[in-house]
Amino acid sequence: MIPASIAPKTSPLKASTLVPVILFLGLALVPVYAQVFDDRFMMLFATRIAVLAIAVVSLDFILGFAGLVSFGHAAFIGIGAYAIGILAEHDIWEAWISFPVALAAGGLFALITGAISMKTRGVYFIMITLAFGQMAYFTATSLSAYGGDDGLTIWGRTEFFGTNLFANDISFFYLVVGCLAASYLLLRVFTGSRFGRVLAGAKQSELRVEALGISPYRYRLVAYCLSGMVAALAGALMANQAEFVSPSAMSWHRSGELIVMCLLGGLGSLHGALLGTIAYLALEEVLSGTTEHWRLIFGPLLVLVVLYGKGGLIGLVTRRPGK
């Protein structure tokens, strides 16, 4: 018998690598379940999860890896959604036009606001991102030509070279999951590269990184812009799913929910962001069906996960026994 001290152990890294595979496989099988049990609600619910997961992954990229606590991240979602809605209002339905416009709008807003926000740190960064997010929110409420505070109805979904690919729930779901997988892989490549190491180093000690002749400001700004563009993609997909866009999509409440999803799943882990999104929305669905005061139950559960999870839900999933 091999002594316990030298027996091979399951690597946390291998376990954490399996998590995203299992999550994506589970999402991919949802349409099969929906077809077999004729459950259209599950299809719509899974699509909502995948859309929000794109936004949560983008936030975790700057929050978990760069230590940038953005309380205005929902603004990028709203900008991407309004880009789709406004173009549709002017009879522009092609995805190859509207989606690049949504990404460019989110990236431009991130560049302008990020160039200012990156000059601050800590609570000042939180407050300035909150201020920019509220500016975007109140700008949307003032757009009377596009529904104002009542929101904007989109009479259909985006077309793909003249075809209604987005109109079918199953094809649209797989499109959303594909965008989620692409966003996840892109951000994972960035976090594992020299770029990601600079972000992590600056999070630990900005002075040491500067002593090496590297400017953290530029790296953080690029990360912020990339994060904003991915979140805008989530907004564009959200507008297509709901066929409606409202200023509430960019409120500070939504930004707070995104942060909670990151904390629940585990900061600094992109697959933790996926798990946190699924857990949050599933708990919301179950608890809200039990009582309208479901947050009174969810709050203590979140506190317990943060205090004892040691890395959120992903920490609980990948932790070795006895640790």
C-alpha positions as CSV (number, residue, x, y, z in Angstrom):
1,M,0.0,0.0,0.0
2,I,1.3,3.5,-0.9
3,P,1.8,5.6,2.2
4,A,-0.7,8.4,2.6
5,S,2.1,11.0,2.7
6,I,3.3,10.1,-0.8
7,A,0.0,9.1,-2.3
8,P,-1.0,11.1,-5.4
9,K,-3.4,13.9,-4.7
10,T,-6.0,15.5,-6.9
11,S,-4.5,18.8,-8.0
12,P,-6.7,21.9,-7.3
13,L,-5.7,23.2,-10.7
14,K,-7.0,20.1,-12.5
15,A,-10.2,20.3,-10.5
16,S,-10.7,24.0,-11.4
17,T,-10.0,23.2,-15.0
18,L,-12.9,20.6,-14.9
19,V,-15.4,23.1,-13.5
20,P,-15.8,25.3,-16.7
21,V,-16.0,22.2,-18.8
22,I,-18.8,20.8,-16.7
23,L,-20.6,24.2,-16.6
24,F,-20.4,24.7,-20.4
25,L,-21.4,21.1,-21.0
26,G,-24.4,21.5,-18.7
27,L,-25.4,24.7,-20.5
28,A,-25.1,23.0,-23.9
29,L,-27.5,20.2,-22.8
30,V,-30.2,22.6,-21.6
31,P,-32.0,22.6,-25.1
32,V,-32.1,18.8,-25.0
33,Y,-33.8,18.9,-21.6
34,A,-36.2,21.6,-22.8
35,Q,-37.1,19.6,-25.9
36,V,-37.7,16.4,-24.0
37,F,-39.7,17.9,-21.2
38,D,-41.3,20.7,-23.3
39,D,-39.9,23.3,-20.8
40,R,-39.5,26.6,-22.6
41,F,-39.0,28.5,-19.4
42,M,-35.7,26.6,-18.7
43,M,-34.5,27.6,-22.2
44,L,-35.2,31.3,-21.5
45,F,-33.8,31.0,-18.0
46,A,-30.6,29.4,-19.2
47,T,-30.2,32.1,-21.9
48,R,-30.6,34.8,-19.2
49,I,-27.9,33.0,-17.1
50,A,-25.5,32.9,-20.1
51,V,-26.0,36.5,-21.0
52,L,-25.4,37.8,-17.4
53,A,-22.5,35.4,-17.1
54,I,-20.7,37.3,-19.9
55,A,-21.1,40.5,-17.9
56,V,-20.0,38.9,-14.6
57,V,-16.9,37.3,-16.3
58,S,-16.0,40.8,-17.7
59,L,-16.3,42.3,-14.2
60,D,-14.3,39.6,-12.5
61,F,-11.5,40.2,-15.0
62,I,-10.9,43.7,-13.5
63,L,-12.2,43.1,-10.0
64,G,-10.6,39.8,-9.2
65,F,-7.3,40.1,-11.2
66,A,-6.7,43.9,-11.1
67,G,-8.5,44.9,-7.9
68,L,-10.6,47.5,-9.6
69,V,-14.0,47.6,-7.8
70,S,-16.3,49.1,-10.5
71,F,-19.7,50.1,-9.2
72,G,-20.8,51.4,-12.6
73,H,-20.2,48.3,-14.6
74,A,-23.8,47.9,-15.6
75,A,-23.5,51.1,-17.6
76,F,-21.6,49.1,-20.3
77,I,-24.5,46.6,-20.4
78,G,-26.9,49.4,-20.9
79,I,-24.8,51.0,-23.6
80,G,-24.6,47.8,-25.5
81,A,-28.3,47.2,-25.2
82,Y,-29.2,50.8,-26.3
83,A,-26.9,50.5,-29.3
84,I,-29.0,47.6,-30.5
85,G,-32.3,49.3,-29.7
86,I,-31.4,52.7,-31.2
87,L,-30.1,51.1,-34.4
88,A,-33.2,49.0,-34.7
89,E,-35.3,52.1,-34.2
90,H,-33.6,53.5,-37.3
91,D,-34.3,50.2,-39.2
92,I,-30.7,48.8,-38.9
93,W,-31.0,45.1,-38.1
94,E,-27.9,43.5,-39.4
95,A,-25.7,41.9,-36.7
96,W,-22.5,42.8,-38.5
97,I,-23.3,46.5,-38.1
98,S,-25.1,46.6,-34.7
99,F,-22.8,44.4,-32.7
100,P,-19.6,46.1,-33.7
101,V,-21.3,49.4,-32.9
102,A,-22.3,48.1,-29.5
103,L,-18.8,46.9,-28.7
104,A,-17.3,50.2,-30.0
105,A,-19.7,52.3,-27.9
106,G,-18.9,50.3,-24.8
107,G,-15.2,50.5,-25.4
108,L,-15.3,54.2,-26.1
109,F,-17.2,54.9,-22.9
110,A,-14.7,52.7,-21.0
111,L,-11.8,54.5,-22.5
112,I,-13.1,58.0,-21.6
113,T,-14.3,57.2,-18.1
114,G,-11.4,54.8,-17.4
115,A,-8.8,57.4,-18.3
116,I,-10.1,59.5,-15.5
117,S,-11.1,56.7,-13.1
118,M,-7.6,55.1,-13.2
119,K,-6.2,58.2,-11.6
120,T,-7.9,57.3,-8.4
121,R,-7.7,54.3,-6.0
122,G,-9.8,52.5,-3.4
123,V,-13.0,54.1,-2.3
124,Y,-12.4,57.0,-4.7
125,F,-12.4,54.6,-7.7
126,I,-15.6,53.0,-6.5
127,M,-17.3,56.4,-6.1
128,I,-16.1,57.8,-9.5
129,T,-17.2,54.7,-11.4
130,L,-20.6,54.9,-9.6
131,A,-20.8,58.5,-10.7
132,F,-20.1,57.7,-14.3
133,G,-22.6,54.8,-14.2
134,Q,-25.3,57.1,-12.8
135,M,-24.5,59.7,-15.5
136,A,-25.1,57.0,-18.2
137,Y,-28.3,56.0,-16.4
138,F,-29.8,59.5,-16.3
139,T,-28.7,60.1,-19.8
140,A,-30.7,57.1,-20.9
141,T,-33.8,58.3,-18.9
142,S,-33.6,61.6,-20.7
143,L,-33.7,60.1,-24.2
144,S,-37.3,60.8,-24.8
145,A,-37.0,59.9,-28.5
146,Y,-36.1,56.4,-27.5
147,G,-38.6,55.8,-24.7
148,G,-36.9,57.7,-21.9
149,D,-37.7,56.3,-18.5
150,D,-40.2,53.9,-19.9
151,G,-37.7,52.1,-22.0
152,L,-37.5,51.2,-25.7
153,T,-39.3,48.3,-27.3
154,I,-37.4,46.5,-30.1
155,W,-39.8,45.1,-32.6
156,G,-37.8,42.0,-33.5
157,R,-34.4,40.6,-33.1
158,T,-31.2,41.3,-35.0
159,E,-30.8,39.6,-38.3
160,F,-27.7,37.8,-39.6
161,F,-27.2,38.6,-43.2
162,G,-30.9,38.8,-43.8
163,T,-31.7,35.6,-41.9
164,N,-33.7,35.4,-38.7
165,L,-31.0,33.3,-36.9
166,F,-31.7,35.1,-33.7
167,A,-35.4,34.5,-33.8
168,N,-35.2,30.8,-32.9
169,D,-34.8,30.3,-29.2
170,I,-32.4,27.3,-29.5
171,S,-30.1,28.9,-32.2
172,F,-30.1,32.1,-30.2
173,F,-29.2,30.2,-27.0
174,Y,-26.2,28.5,-28.7
175,L,-25.1,31.9,-30.0
176,V,-25.2,33.3,-26.5
177,V,-23.3,30.3,-25.1
178,G,-20.8,30.6,-28.0
179,C,-20.2,34.3,-27.1
180,L,-19.8,33.3,-23.4
181,A,-17.2,30.7,-24.3
182,A,-15.4,33.1,-26.6
183,S,-15.4,35.8,-23.9
184,Y,-14.2,33.4,-21.2
185,L,-11.4,32.0,-23.3
186,L,-10.3,35.5,-24.4
187,L,-10.1,36.8,-20.9
188,R,-8.5,33.6,-19.7
189,V,-5.7,34.1,-22.3
190,F,-5.2,37.6,-21.1
191,T,-5.0,36.6,-17.4
192,G,-2.5,33.9,-18.1
193,S,-0.2,36.1,-20.2
194,R,2.4,38.7,-19.3
195,F,-0.5,41.2,-19.4
196,G,-2.3,39.4,-16.6
197,R,0.8,39.0,-14.5
198,V,1.3,42.8,-14.7
199,L,-2.3,43.3,-13.5
200,A,-1.8,40.8,-10.7
201,G,1.5,42.4,-9.7
202,A,0.1,45.9,-9.7
203,K,-2.8,44.6,-7.5
204,Q,-0.2,43.4,-4.9
205,S,2.2,46.2,-5.1
206,E,2.0,49.0,-7.6
207,L,5.4,50.5,-6.5
208,R,7.3,47.3,-7.2
209,V,5.8,47.1,-10.7
210,E,6.7,50.7,-11.4
211,A,10.3,49.9,-10.2
212,L,10.5,47.4,-13.0
213,G,9.8,50.2,-15.5
214,I,6.2,49.1,-16.2
215,S,3.3,51.6,-16.1
216,P,0.3,49.9,-14.4
217,Y,-1.9,52.7,-15.5
218,R,-1.8,51.7,-19.2
219,Y,-2.4,48.0,-18.5
220,R,-5.3,48.8,-16.2
221,L,-6.8,51.1,-18.8
222,V,-6.6,48.4,-21.5
223,A,-8.1,45.9,-19.1
224,Y,-10.9,48.3,-18.3
225,C,-11.7,48.9,-22.0
226,L,-11.6,45.2,-22.8
227,S,-13.9,44.5,-19.8
228,G,-16.3,47.3,-20.9
229,M,-16.5,45.9,-24.5
230,V,-17.3,42.3,-23.2
231,A,-20.0,43.8,-20.9
232,A,-21.4,45.7,-23.9
233,L,-21.6,42.4,-25.8
234,A,-23.7,41.1,-22.9
235,G,-26.0,44.1,-23.2
236,A,-26.4,43.6,-27.0
237,L,-27.5,40.0,-26.4
238,M,-29.7,41.0,-23.5
239,A,-31.6,43.5,-25.7
240,N,-32.1,40.8,-28.4
241,Q,-33.4,38.3,-25.9
242,A,-35.9,40.6,-24.2
243,E,-36.6,42.7,-27.3
244,F,-36.7,45.6,-24.9
245,V,-34.1,47.9,-23.3
246,S,-34.6,50.1,-20.2
247,P,-32.4,52.5,-18.2
248,S,-32.8,50.1,-15.3
249,A,-30.3,47.9,-17.1
250,M,-27.5,50.3,-16.2
251,S,-28.6,51.2,-12.7
252,W,-26.2,50.9,-9.7
253,H,-28.4,48.1,-8.4
254,R,-27.5,46.0,-11.4
255,S,-23.8,46.8,-10.8
256,G,-24.2,45.7,-7.2
257,E,-25.7,42.4,-8.3
258,L,-22.8,41.8,-10.7
259,I,-20.4,42.3,-7.8
260,V,-22.4,39.9,-5.6
261,M,-22.2,37.2,-8.3
262,C,-18.4,37.7,-8.4
263,L,-18.1,37.4,-4.7
264,L,-20.4,34.4,-4.5
265,G,-18.5,32.5,-7.2
266,G,-15.1,33.5,-6.0
267,L,-12.9,36.5,-7.0
268,G,-10.0,36.0,-9.3
269,S,-11.5,33.0,-11.0
270,L,-13.3,33.3,-14.3
271,H,-15.0,30.0,-13.9
272,G,-16.0,31.1,-10.4
273,A,-17.8,34.0,-12.0
274,L,-19.7,31.5,-14.1
275,L,-20.6,29.4,-11.1
276,G,-21.6,32.5,-9.1
277,T,-23.9,33.7,-11.8
278,I,-25.7,30.3,-12.0
279,A,-26.0,30.1,-8.2
280,Y,-27.2,33.6,-7.8
281,L,-29.9,33.4,-10.4
282,A,-31.0,29.9,-9.3
283,L,-31.3,31.0,-5.7
284,E,-33.2,34.2,-6.8
285,E,-35.6,32.1,-8.8
286,V,-36.2,29.6,-6.0
287,L,-36.4,32.0,-3.1
288,S,-38.4,34.6,-4.9
289,G,-41.0,31.9,-5.5
290,T,-41.2,31.3,-1.8
291,T,-41.3,34.8,-0.4
292,E,-41.1,38.4,-1.7
293,H,-38.6,39.0,1.0
294,W,-36.2,36.5,-0.4
295,R,-33.2,38.8,0.0
296,L,-33.5,38.4,3.8
297,I,-32.7,34.7,3.2
298,F,-30.1,35.2,0.5
299,G,-28.1,37.8,2.4
300,P,-27.1,35.5,5.3
301,L,-26.3,32.7,2.8
302,L,-23.9,35.1,1.0
303,V,-22.3,36.1,4.2
304,L,-21.7,32.4,5.1
305,V,-20.1,31.7,1.7
306,V,-17.8,34.7,1.9
307,L,-16.8,34.0,5.5
308,Y,-16.3,30.2,5.3
309,G,-16.0,29.5,1.6
310,K,-12.3,30.6,1.4
311,G,-12.6,31.6,-2.3
312,G,-16.4,31.5,-2.8
313,L,-18.2,28.6,-4.3
314,I,-15.3,27.7,-6.6
315,G,-13.1,27.4,-3.5
316,L,-15.6,25.0,-2.0
317,V,-15.8,22.9,-5.2
318,T,-12.0,22.7,-5.8
319,R,-10.8,22.4,-2.2
320,R,-9.1,19.2,-1.2
321,P,-10.6,17.2,1.7
322,G,-9.1,18.2,5.0
323,K,-8.1,21.7,3.9
